[in-house]
């Protein structure tokens, strides 16, 4: 499908429970801001035009976006809900409408959104001819999430936690916060949002009820992994995300033929490439590096932006923006 695709990423949250001077979306998972994880996934999914909604920490977020060089920002001056946040990008959405495009809306603090989920949900969205498609997930504990409400297997609405009745609260299929919209429908639906809810906010989820009331096509794409919903509102939750991400990368490296005999104390960032039959020993942190085949890295080694040739040994060393020749021995 070669239709143009746009995206709006919601990144206006304060993250007060993080007890940090940085906004939540700049909190790091494996040394990379959560926002960057989301932007990278969107880009890898083939979305060419992406805007970011910023809030109280706009200077920090826009300064970070400037380093990436390709993301326009729109400010949400008041925190009046997710629908209100998307309203701030109206000129961007109007451009998408002129391009006859579809728009992805996602959260900037959910780092495990992945290109496969974005692509799969887009294909479902287009093949179904939907005006709105919501990505859902099945979870054991849905507390805090909007519930996917159906009648006779027909998608009817998303009901936020605080607005759920006792039966709706039991539903385990929840809204991931990821949507695809047909641009013209999104513009029209944003103009019809109200604040008749317990929070007195403009809910983006109400666009589904608008579509259903107007008999416009709305659908659900269920994500394969519930991890797409995971975010962090506290340092403890951030630590959990780091551990999940760390373990994922370790497993990927093992599957590629890297030897990591004691993985519990090893951190490998996803931007590091390691050749087969290389051994990574305890106490290593590897970032933005390329390591050849048949090497020994560690124990207790940190490499950032390094290139290590085949058969090299680097132990008990710190390297930054350095090159280690093949067969060389570095450290202790």
C-alpha positions as CSV (number, residue, x, y, z in Angstrom):
1,X,0.0,0.0,0.0
2,X,1.6,3.2,-1.2
3,X,-0.9,5.7,0.4
4,X,0.7,8.5,2.3
5,X,0.9,8.0,6.0
6,X,1.2,10.7,8.7
7,X,1.6,10.4,12.5
8,X,0.9,12.5,15.6
9,X,2.8,11.5,18.7
10,X,1.5,12.6,22.1
11,X,4.4,13.8,24.2
12,X,2.9,16.6,26.4
13,X,2.9,14.7,29.8
14,X,4.7,16.1,32.8
15,X,5.6,12.8,34.5
16,X,5.6,14.3,38.0
17,X,5.8,10.9,39.7
18,X,9.2,10.4,38.0
19,X,10.4,13.1,40.4
20,X,12.6,14.5,37.6
21,X,13.4,17.8,36.0
22,X,13.0,16.1,32.6
23,X,9.7,15.3,30.9
24,X,8.5,11.7,31.0
25,X,9.0,11.1,27.3
26,X,12.8,11.9,27.7
27,X,13.2,9.3,30.4
28,X,15.5,6.7,29.0
29,X,15.2,3.0,28.3
30,X,18.5,1.4,27.5
31,X,20.1,4.9,27.3
32,X,17.6,6.1,24.7
33,X,14.6,8.4,25.4
34,X,11.2,6.6,25.3
35,X,10.2,9.1,22.7
36,X,13.0,8.0,20.4
37,X,11.9,4.4,20.6
38,X,8.4,5.5,19.4
39,X,9.8,7.7,16.6
40,X,12.1,5.0,15.4
41,X,9.3,2.4,15.3
42,X,7.1,4.9,13.4
43,X,9.8,5.6,10.9
44,X,10.7,1.9,10.4
45,X,7.0,1.3,9.6
46,X,7.3,3.7,6.6
47,X,5.5,6.7,8.1
48,X,7.1,9.7,6.4
49,X,5.5,12.7,8.1
50,X,5.4,12.8,11.9
51,X,4.5,15.6,14.3
52,X,4.9,15.7,18.1
53,X,2.6,17.3,20.7
54,X,4.6,19.0,23.4
55,X,3.5,20.5,26.7
56,X,4.9,22.1,29.9
57,X,8.5,20.9,29.1
58,X,8.3,22.0,25.5
59,X,11.8,23.6,25.5
60,X,13.4,20.3,26.5
61,X,11.4,18.2,24.1
62,X,11.7,20.6,21.1
63,X,15.5,20.8,21.8
64,X,15.7,17.1,21.6
65,X,13.6,17.0,18.4
66,X,15.9,19.6,16.9
67,X,18.8,17.1,17.2
68,X,16.8,14.7,15.1
69,X,15.9,17.3,12.6
70,X,12.6,16.3,11.0
71,X,9.8,16.5,13.5
72,X,7.5,19.6,13.8
73,X,6.1,20.3,17.3
74,X,2.7,21.6,18.3
75,X,2.2,22.9,21.9
76,X,-0.7,21.9,24.1
77,X,-0.8,24.8,26.6
78,X,-3.6,23.3,28.7
79,X,-3.9,19.6,29.7
80,X,-7.5,19.0,28.6
81,X,-7.3,15.4,27.4
82,X,-5.9,13.4,24.6
83,X,-8.5,14.7,22.1
84,X,-7.5,18.2,23.0
85,X,-3.8,17.3,22.5
86,X,-4.5,16.1,18.9
87,X,-6.6,19.2,18.2
88,X,-3.3,21.2,18.5
89,X,-2.0,19.6,15.4
90,X,-5.0,20.7,13.2
91,X,-2.8,22.4,10.5
92,X,-0.8,19.1,10.3
93,X,-4.0,17.0,10.0
94,X,-5.3,19.4,7.3
95,X,-2.1,18.8,5.3
96,X,-2.7,15.0,5.7
97,X,-6.3,15.5,4.5
98,X,-5.0,17.3,1.4
99,X,-2.7,14.4,0.7
100,X,-5.7,11.9,1.2
101,X,-3.6,10.3,3.9
102,X,-4.2,8.3,7.0
103,X,-2.9,9.4,10.4
104,X,-1.4,7.3,13.2
105,X,-1.9,8.6,16.7
106,X,0.3,7.1,19.4
107,X,1.8,7.8,22.8
108,X,5.4,9.0,23.1
109,X,6.0,7.2,26.4
110,X,5.2,3.7,25.2
111,X,8.6,2.5,24.0
112,X,7.5,-1.0,23.0
113,X,5.3,0.0,20.1
114,X,6.9,-1.7,17.1
115,X,6.9,-1.4,13.4
116,X,5.1,-4.7,12.9
117,X,2.2,-3.6,15.0
118,X,2.0,-0.2,13.2
119,X,2.2,-1.9,9.7
120,X,-0.2,-4.7,10.6
121,X,-2.8,-2.3,12.0
122,X,-2.5,0.0,9.0
123,X,-3.0,-2.9,6.5
124,X,-6.1,-4.0,8.5
125,X,-7.3,-0.3,8.6
126,X,-7.0,0.1,4.8
127,X,-8.3,-3.4,3.8
128,X,-11.3,-2.9,6.1
129,X,-12.0,0.6,4.7
130,X,-12.2,2.0,8.2
131,X,-12.4,5.6,9.2
132,X,-10.9,4.7,12.6
133,X,-9.0,1.6,13.8
134,X,-8.0,1.1,17.4
135,X,-5.1,-1.2,18.4
136,X,-6.2,-3.3,21.4
137,X,-4.5,-5.7,23.7
138,X,-5.7,-8.4,26.1
139,X,-4.3,-8.0,29.6
140,X,-4.7,-9.8,32.9
141,X,-5.2,-6.6,34.9
142,X,-7.0,-3.9,32.8
143,X,-7.2,-1.4,35.7
144,X,-6.4,2.1,34.6
145,X,-7.0,1.4,30.9
146,X,-9.9,2.3,28.6
147,X,-12.1,-0.8,27.9
148,X,-13.0,-2.0,24.4
149,X,-16.8,-2.4,24.5
150,X,-18.6,-4.6,22.0
151,X,-22.2,-5.7,21.4
152,X,-22.6,-9.0,19.6
153,X,-19.0,-8.8,18.6
154,X,-19.5,-5.3,17.0
155,X,-17.2,-2.5,18.2
156,X,-19.3,0.1,20.0
157,X,-17.0,2.3,22.1
158,X,-14.0,2.8,24.3
159,X,-14.9,3.5,27.9
160,X,-12.3,5.1,30.2
161,X,-11.6,3.5,33.6
162,X,-13.3,6.3,35.6
163,X,-16.4,6.1,33.4
164,X,-16.8,2.3,33.5
165,X,-19.8,0.6,35.1
166,X,-19.3,-2.6,37.1
167,X,-19.7,-4.9,34.0
168,X,-17.5,-2.8,31.7
169,X,-14.8,-2.8,34.3
170,X,-14.5,-6.6,33.9
171,X,-13.5,-6.4,30.3
172,X,-9.9,-7.4,29.7
173,X,-9.5,-6.1,26.1
174,X,-8.1,-2.6,26.5
175,X,-7.2,0.4,24.3
176,X,-3.4,0.5,23.6
177,X,-3.5,4.2,22.8
178,X,-2.6,3.5,19.2
179,X,-5.0,4.5,16.5
180,X,-5.3,4.9,12.7
181,X,-7.6,7.6,11.4
182,X,-8.7,8.6,8.0
183,X,-7.6,12.3,8.1
184,X,-10.9,13.9,7.0
185,X,-12.8,11.8,9.6
186,X,-10.4,12.8,12.3
187,X,-10.8,16.5,11.6
188,X,-14.6,16.2,11.6
189,X,-14.6,14.1,14.8
190,X,-12.3,16.4,16.7
191,X,-14.8,19.2,16.1
192,X,-17.6,17.1,17.7
193,X,-15.7,16.1,20.9
194,X,-17.2,17.2,24.2
195,X,-16.3,17.1,27.8
196,X,-19.3,15.2,29.2
197,X,-17.3,12.8,31.4
198,X,-16.0,12.5,34.9
199,X,-12.7,14.2,34.0
200,X,-14.2,17.1,32.1
201,X,-11.7,16.4,29.2
202,X,-11.8,15.9,25.5
203,X,-11.3,12.2,25.1
204,X,-9.8,11.0,21.8
205,X,-11.5,7.7,22.5
206,X,-14.9,9.4,21.9
207,X,-14.1,9.5,18.2
208,X,-15.1,5.8,18.2
209,X,-18.5,6.6,19.6
210,X,-18.9,9.3,17.0
211,X,-18.0,6.9,14.2
212,X,-20.5,4.3,15.5
213,X,-23.3,6.9,15.9
214,X,-22.8,8.0,12.3
215,X,-22.5,4.5,11.0
216,X,-19.0,5.0,9.8
217,X,-16.6,2.0,9.7
218,X,-14.6,1.5,12.9
219,X,-12.5,-1.5,13.7
220,X,-10.2,-3.2,16.2
221,X,-6.7,-4.6,15.5
222,X,-5.5,-6.8,18.3
223,X,-1.8,-6.5,19.0
224,X,0.1,-9.8,19.2
225,X,1.9,-8.7,22.4
226,X,0.4,-6.7,25.2
227,X,3.8,-5.0,25.7
228,X,2.7,-2.3,23.2
229,X,0.7,-0.7,26.1
230,X,3.6,-0.6,28.5
231,X,4.7,2.8,29.8
232,X,6.3,4.3,32.9
233,X,4.9,6.8,35.4
234,X,7.5,6.2,38.1
235,X,11.1,5.3,38.5
236,X,10.1,1.8,39.5
237,X,8.1,1.3,36.3
238,X,10.9,2.8,34.3
239,X,13.3,0.2,35.8
240,X,10.9,-2.5,34.8
241,X,10.8,-1.3,31.2
242,X,14.6,-1.2,31.2
243,X,14.8,-4.8,32.3
244,X,12.2,-6.0,29.7
245,X,14.1,-4.2,27.0
246,X,17.5,-5.5,28.2
247,X,16.3,-9.1,28.2
248,X,14.8,-8.7,24.8
249,X,18.0,-7.5,23.3
250,X,20.0,-10.2,25.0
251,X,17.7,-12.9,23.6
252,X,18.0,-11.4,20.1
253,X,21.8,-11.5,20.4
254,X,21.7,-15.1,21.6
255,X,19.6,-16.0,18.6
256,X,22.1,-14.4,16.3
257,X,24.9,-16.6,17.6
258,X,26.5,-14.3,20.2
259,X,27.7,-16.1,23.3
260,X,26.5,-14.5,26.6
261,X,27.1,-17.2,29.2
262,X,26.1,-15.0,32.2
263,X,23.5,-12.5,30.9
264,X,22.1,-11.1,34.2
265,X,24.8,-8.4,34.4
266,X,25.1,-7.5,30.7
267,X,23.5,-4.5,29.0
268,X,23.5,-4.4,25.2
269,X,21.7,-1.5,23.5
270,X,19.6,-2.2,20.3
271,X,21.9,0.0,18.3
272,X,24.9,-2.4,18.8
273,X,25.8,-5.1,16.3
274,X,27.8,-8.1,17.4
275,X,29.2,-10.9,15.2
276,X,28.8,-14.6,15.7
277,X,30.9,-16.5,18.2
278,X,31.8,-13.3,20.1
279,X,31.6,-13.8,23.9
280,X,30.3,-11.1,26.1
281,X,31.2,-11.6,29.7
282,X,29.7,-10.1,32.9
283,X,29.7,-6.5,33.7
284,X,29.6,-5.2,30.1
285,X,27.6,-2.2,28.7
286,X,27.7,-1.9,25.0
287,X,26.2,1.2,23.2
288,X,26.2,2.3,19.5
289,X,29.0,-0.1,18.7
290,X,29.9,-2.7,16.0
291,X,31.8,-5.8,17.2
292,X,33.2,-8.4,14.8
293,X,33.1,-12.2,15.0
294,X,35.1,-14.3,17.4
295,X,35.8,-11.5,19.9
296,X,35.9,-11.5,23.7
297,X,34.3,-8.5,25.3
298,X,34.7,-8.1,29.0
299,X,34.5,-8.8,31.8
300,X,33.7,-5.3,33.0
301,X,33.9,-3.4,29.8
302,X,31.9,-0.3,28.5
303,X,32.0,0.6,24.9
304,X,30.2,3.6,23.4
305,X,30.4,4.3,19.7
306,X,33.2,1.8,19.1
307,X,34.3,-0.5,16.3
308,X,36.0,-3.8,17.3
309,X,37.6,-5.9,14.6
310,X,37.3,-9.7,14.4
311,X,39.1,-11.8,17.0
312,X,39.9,-8.9,19.3
313,X,39.8,-9.1,23.1
314,X,38.7,-6.1,25.1
315,X,38.6,-6.7,28.9
316,X,38.1,-4.4,31.9
317,X,38.2,-1.3,29.6
318,X,36.2,1.8,28.7
319,X,36.2,2.9,25.1
320,X,34.4,5.9,23.5
321,X,34.3,6.6,19.8
322,X,37.4,4.3,19.3
323,X,38.5,1.6,16.9
324,X,40.1,-1.7,18.0
325,X,41.9,-3.5,15.3
326,X,41.2,-7.2,14.5
327,X,43.2,-9.5,16.8
328,X,44.2,-6.7,19.2
329,X,44.2,-7.2,22.9
330,X,43.0,-4.3,25.1
331,X,43.2,-4.2,28.9
332,X,42.9,-4.8,31.7
